[in-house]
């Protein structure tokens, strides 16, 4: 139900969504990946709606920023592991 409301809002008012809101939707989608089949379907529809309706000038920088944070976090984990147990990240 909540996902349908979000999808309807995005369809009705796509310019209302900023970078922070889009990132929350993507994070919600990633966090719900182990949910039920119905929930997964609803979330997939929401993310597809984001891809179709969100402004590219907002969506692309948001996803690039998320990617940069992910890479930075992976690098931090590799550094920590390298110093603690001799693990080397490629």
N, C-alpha and C positions, 0 to 999 in steps of 0.2 A: 504494500500500500504506500509506504513512504517513498519507495523508489519510483513508483508511478507518479507521485506528486512532483518529485524532483524532475522527472522526465517531462512532465507536462509544463512545468515552469520553464525549463530550458527551451522547449518547443515554442512556448508563447512569448517569452522575453529573453532571447539569447544574449542581448547586450547587457543584461542585468548581471551576468556571471563574469567575475574577475578571475585573476590568476589564482588567488587563494582558494576560491570556491571550487574551481576546476581541479586543483591539486587535491582538495579534500575528497572529491568524487573519485579520482584515480586511486588515492590511498584506500578509500572505502572498498573499491573494487578489488584491490590487491589483498586487503585484509579478509574479504569475504570469499576468497577462492576455495576455502575448505567447507563452505556452507552447503546447504541442500541444493538439489538440482533446480528447484523453482527459484530460489534466491539467486543462484548463479545465472539463470536465464534472465531474470529481471535486471541484475547488475550489468550483464552483457548488453542488454538493450539500452540501458542508461549510458554506458560508455560509448556505444555506437551513436547515440543521439548527441553526446558531447562532441564526438568527432565530426558529425555532420553539421551541427547547429552553432557551435561556439565559434567566436571570431578567431580566425587564424592568427591575428596580431596579439591575441591573448593566449591562445592554446599553445602555440609553438614555443614562445618563451617560457611558459609554465613547465612544459615537458622537458625542455632543455635544462632548465634550472633543477628540476627533479633528477635528471640524469647526472648532472654535475655533482649534486649532493651525494648520490648513490656511489659514484666513482670515488669521491673523497672519503666516504665512509669505508669503502672496501680498502682503500689505500691505508687508512688509519688502522684497520684490523690487521692488515698484512704487516705493518710496522710493529704493532704490538706483538704479534706472533713471532716475528723475526727476532725481536729482542728477548722474548721469554723462552722460546723453545727451539730456536734455530730454524723456524719455518721460513722458506723463501717464496715470495709471491712473484709470479711472472707477469 
